Amino acid sequence: MLAYLDHQASTPCDPAVLNAMEPWWREHCANPSSRLHRESLTAAAAVERARAQVAAALGAEPGDVVFTSGATEANNLALKGVCEAALAQGGERRRLLTLATEHRAVLDPLRYLERHGFPLTVLPVDSGGLVQEELLAAALGPDVLLASVMAANNEIGVLQPISTIAAHCHHHGVLLHVDAAQAAGHIPLAMAEQGVDLLSLSGHKCYGPKGVGALLVRQGVALAAQLHGGGQEQQRRAGTVAVPLVVGLGEALSRAVADQQERAARLGSLRDQLRQELLALGGITLNGAAAPRLAHNLNVTVGGVDGAALHRLLRRSIAVSSGSACSQGSPSHVLAALGRSRSEAAASIRFGLGRSTGAAEIERAVASVEAALRQLRP
């Protein structure tokens, strides 16, 4: 059986989350928007309970939570919704700001908006993948409408200083959107306290179901809907709410926050062991700053080997990736932003540890890389 070490691509659904969802698949089928009979009211109450759970996990208010199909939809709603609302209001701010290491679910909508009259500034990161504050401060100005910076990078796991970035943005009257798909449930997040205006997340990155996520929107932020056809989700996202999925999202986030500290300590220790043993093999370098970083992430470049051959050998025994699951095999733009060459990016490995990871999986990973090196290096 493969050792699953790709938890940043997707996590297994927590059994308790499956149990929480099960009645809403089988016993309760009513539409939560109907509100005309007891079953519909019961479904609506379940949705609001999940909304409160999501808000509590992220330091927000229940009214801030808009349920979506995942972080990609949430990112699109945030970025396009803010821009369309600004157009409708006749504001003069148009420029958008982001980092070169953002996920495609942020970069692609921003480039779409750039083609539609919203100039885009993409800032480089330092050699560790972190924002360069002096460049950020210099780029902000009265023409900037919104900045989008992810909390935790999906490939190299580095944690951006969100509170500091928010302070810079708000000093210039700029809205801050944070893609927290990799961070929610894994690191402490307090949306209001950290000064975040819009925050996106996805259920399957924190031991919840696929196909559900949320956008949290600070009260007072103007946002134009991207899906039309009903008044659901405070007129911001039309469509019948998937009751089982949002119940699962709420339960998953609550449980992830509950064991967050213990899990981070345990996985951080295993990750450090993995890093030390891999670096001891020689010719292997760390990608991204060692800290601050997600406890369950490790990304390394293996020197002197062909990347495709390396991954062909590794996939016989361990499930890992060379980058984002959305890259479909293309070289990582994140590693390119750190100065890695195309061949170095292809020969990189992202290890994503999770609740099921133990010493046996770490041993398997090290042994698999060592065996691959014996074949690939003269």
N, C-alpha and C positions, 0 to 999 in steps of 0.2 A: 504494500500500500504506500502511495506517495505521501511524503511529509508535506503538509500544506503550509507554505510560508509565503502566501500571497494575500494576506489579509487587507492590504491597502487597495487591492482591486475589488475585493468583496469579502465580507465576513459571513460565516454561517449564521443562520437565524437561531437565536436563543430559544431553547425548548420552552421556556416560560412565556416567551413572546408568541410562539405557535399556539400554546394553550389559551392565551388571552384572545387571540384572533379567532380561534376555532368556532365559538358559538355564532360569531357574526358572519361566518361563511355558511353555516348549516341551519341554525335555528332562527336567526333574525335577518330577514331580507328587506325590511322596509326602507324606504327612501328618507334620509334624515331631513330633507328639505320640505317634505309634505306637511308635517306638523298638524295633520287633521285627525289622527287617531293615536292610540296609545303606543302601537309599535313604532310609528314614525317618531314620536316624542322620545321613546326609549333610545332609538338610534341617534337622534340629535343629541341626547344627553351624553352618549358614549363619545361622540365627536368632540363635544365641549370638554369632556374629561381629558381626552387625549390632547386637546389644545392647551389645557392648563398644565399638563405634564411636560409638554415641549417647552412652554414658556418658563416653567420653573427650572428646567434643566439648563436653560441658557440665559437666565437672569433677565427675562423680559416679562411683558404683560400678555395674558391670553389674547387680548384684542390685537396684538402685534402679529399673530401667527396666521399665515395663509398657507393652507395645505396645497401641495403640488405633486407632480408625478416623480419628482426627484430633484437633485441639485441642479441639473442642466436646465430644466424648466425654470427653477427658481432664479438661476443666474440670468436667464433671458428675460424673465419678468422684471427683475430688478433693474437691469441695465437699459433695456428698451423702454420699460415702463417709466423710469425717471426721465429719460430723454424725451419721450412723447409728451409727458406731462409738462415738461419745461417749454416745449414748443407751443403747447396749447395755452400756457400762461403768458407767453410772449417774453420770457426772460432772455437776457443777452448772453448768458453763459452757455458755452457749447463744448469746450474742450474736455476730453476724457483722459484719464491718467491710469496707467497700470504698470506692472512689472513684467519683464521678459520671461519669467519663470511661471507665470500663471497657467492654469489648466486651459485646455482648448475650449472648454465650456464657458470660459470668460473671454479668452482672446478672440475667438471666432465671432461672438456677438458684437464685441467692440469693433472689430474690423468691418463688420456689416454696417454698424452705425457710422463708422468713418466714411464709408462710401455714400452715406446718406446725409452728409453735411455736419458731422460731429468730429472735428479734428482729434486725432489720437496721439498721445505721447506715451511711448513704451520705454520705461527706465531700465537701464542695466542693473544687475545686482553685483555684489562683491564676490570674491572668489569662493566664499562659503555659501552663497545663495541668498544672502540677507540684503534687505533694502539699504541703500546708502542715503542716510538721512539728509546729507547736504544736497544731494541731487534732488531728492523729494522736495525739500524746502524751496529750492531754486525753481522747480517746475510749477509749483502751486502759484496761483494768481487769480485775479478777478474774472478771468475768462474761463476758469475751470469749473465745470459743473459737478463732476463726480470722479472719485478715485476708487479703483477696485484692487484689493490686495488680499490674497488668501492667508488664512490663519496658519495653516500647516501645509507645507508642500507635499503633493501626492507622490512625488518620486524620491526626493532626498530628505523629506521629513523635517526640514528646518522650520522653526517657529518665528514668524515675523512679530515685531513689537507693536501689536495692534493699538494699544493705548497711546503710544507715542505717535504713531501714524495718524490716529484720530485727532490728537491735539493739533498736529500740523494742519490737517485738513480743515478743522473747524475754525482755526485762526483765520483762514482765508474764506470762510463761508462755503466750503466744499463738502459735499456729501461723501460718506465712506461706505462702500459695499465690501463685505467680507465673505468670501467663499470658505465656509467652515465645514465642508464635506468630510475632510480628513481629521478635523479637530473635535467636532461635536461628540461628546461622550468619552473622549480620550484625554482632553486637557481641560482645566477649569476655564469656563467662558462665562462672562457676565456682560451681556450686550449693552445694557444701559450704563453700567459702571465704566465700561471700556470705551464708551463713546461711539459705538457702531450704529449706523443709521439703517443699514439693510444687511441681513445675514442669511446665507443659503446653507441648506444641509440635505443629506440623503440618508434614508433608512438603512440601506444595506451596507453602509460603511461602519455602522455601530451596532451590529448584531440584530438588526431589524429586517423587515422584508424589502425586497426589491420593488420598484414601481411606486414608491412614495417618498416624499420629502417635504420641505417647507421653506418658505421665505418669511423671515421675520422683518417687519417694517416698523420703524419707530413712528409713534404717533406724530402727525404733522407733516410727514414726508409725502409729497404728491406722487402718485403712481398711476399710470394708465394701464388698464387691463390689456392683456395680450390674447386672451381667449374670451370670446363673446357668445352670449346665448343663454344667459341666466344670471340671477343675482347672487349666486353662491359665493362664499368666501368674501363677504363684505364688498361685493361688486368688483372684486379684483381678479377672480379666477372662475370663469363659468365652468359648469359641469358638476354632475352628481359626485359628492364626496365618497370615496371608497372607504366605507366604514371599517371593514376588517383591517385594511392597511394602515389607516391613521391610528386605530387602536394599537396595532403592532408597533408603530413608530413611537407613540407615547410610552408604551411599556418598555421598549428597547432603550430609549434615552434615559428613562428613570433608573433602570437597572445598570446601565453603563455608568451613570454618574455615581451610583451607590458603590460600585467596586472599582471606580476610577483610580483612586490613590493606591490601593493594594495592587491592582493590575499593572500600573505604571512602574511600581517599584520592582515587581517580579520580572516583568518583561524587559525593563531596563537592564537588570542584572544579566539576564540571558543574552540580550543584545550585545552588551559589553564583552561577554565571554566569546560570542560568535566573532565579534570584530577582532579581538586579540588573537584568536586562533587562526582566522583567515589572514590577517596581516603577517603572522608568523610564517606563512607559506612562502612569502616573498613575491615581489612584483605586483602587489595588490595595494591600491590606494583608496582612501575614503573619499566619497563624493558628498559635499555639503559640510557645513560647520558641524563639529562634534556636539556643540551646544550653542543655543537652545535647540532641542530636537525632540521629536516624538520618541517616546521610550521604546516603541515597537518597530522602529524603522532603522534599516541599515542599507546603504547603497554604496557599492564598491565597483571600481574598475579593475579588471584583471588584465594585466599587461602581458604582451607577447603571445596572445592567442587570437584566433579568429572567433568573433562573437557568435556567428551562426553555429559554428561547430561546438562552441562551448555550451550553448543553450540546448543543442540537440542531445548532448551527453547528460546535462543536468536533469532534463525533463524525464529521464528514466526513473529517477528516484526522489526528486523534490519538485514541488510546484513553486516556482519563482518567476519573476518577469525581468525584462530589461528596461521597463519604463511604464508609462501610463497604459492602462488597459484600453484607452481610447486611441492610442497611437497606431494600432493595427500593424505593429512591426516596424514603423518608421523610426529612424534615429531620434533620440530624445532632444527636443528643443531646450529642455531644462538643463541637460548636461552640456549642450552647446553654449548656453548662456554662462556656464561656469568655466568655459574654455576647453572643454573636452572636444577632441576631434571626432569625426563621424565613426571611425573605426573604434576609438576608445568608448564612445557611447554604446556601440553595438556589443562591446565586450564588457558591459556593465551589468551588475546584478542588483535588483532590489529585493531585499528580504523584508517581508511584512509579518511580524510575529502577532500572535493572538491568544485568546483565552485557552485554546487547546495546545499551545506550544509549551513543550517541556524540554528537559535536558536531552531526551532521545532525539528530538527533532533538530536540536543544535548539533549534536554529534553526527547525525545523518547529513546535515548540510555541509559541515566541514569535510567529512569523508568524501562526499560527492564532488566537491570542488577539488580536493586533493587528487582524487582519481582522474578527474578530467584533465588536470594539469599534467599528470604523468603521461597522458596520451597526446596532449596538444603541444607541449613544450619539448623541444629536442633534449 
